Amino acid sequence: MCTLGVWAWAGHDLLTRAHGFAPANTLMPYTYSFLIFLTIESYLVFADIPDSMTLTGAGIIMLSGLIIWKRAQIRQSDT
């Protein structure tokens, strides 16, 4: 469990440091990919299968983030 905590801390620390090199809208898809990795990890470690409401909520969060990311790309290409 401690090893899992260390890996989680390291991942978040690296993502935080990445904000010094790229704008937030560029890093957004990587942030939302954590939902996928953590779902897979919770299944592998705890044999936990998310229910339909959890998957629906995660889908809404990811979709909204990807829409914001795409809109920011379109606005940058227009300027």
Secondary structure as UniProt FT lines:
FT   HELIX           2..18
FT   TURN            19..21
FT   HELIX           24..46
FT   HELIX           52..78
//
